[in-house]
Amino acid sequence: MEAILEYLLTIPYGKVVTYGQIATWMGNPGLARVVGNLLHVNPDPDHYPCYKVVNHQGKLTGRFAFGGINVQKEKLEAEGIEVSDDYVVDLAKYQWVEDSE
């Protein structure tokens, strides 16, 4: 869990990652759901920005643990990340790929 939380701190301002991306970084791409479940119990959401994690289609989670989907949308938009009316982020524009920056 600690490694996942620390990974969240590396995501640049104005960028998002996917659950699967974190699972792949951990060495097991099949654990995307496990990553989601761990982030759901984030012990310090003010410090560890789990709101910057979306699904493989860029969709925000309907179960955002710390205030709901609208809070996640607000937090992303505060970083300049556009979120569509159907709660989707354009991954081609906003996804952080570690090797690209």
Secondary structure, 3 states (H helix, E strand, C coil): CHHHHHHHCCCCCCCEEEHHHHHHHHCCHHHHHHHHHHHHCCCCCCCCCHHHEECCCCECCCCCCCCCHHHHHHHHHHCCCCECCCCEECHHHHECCHHHC
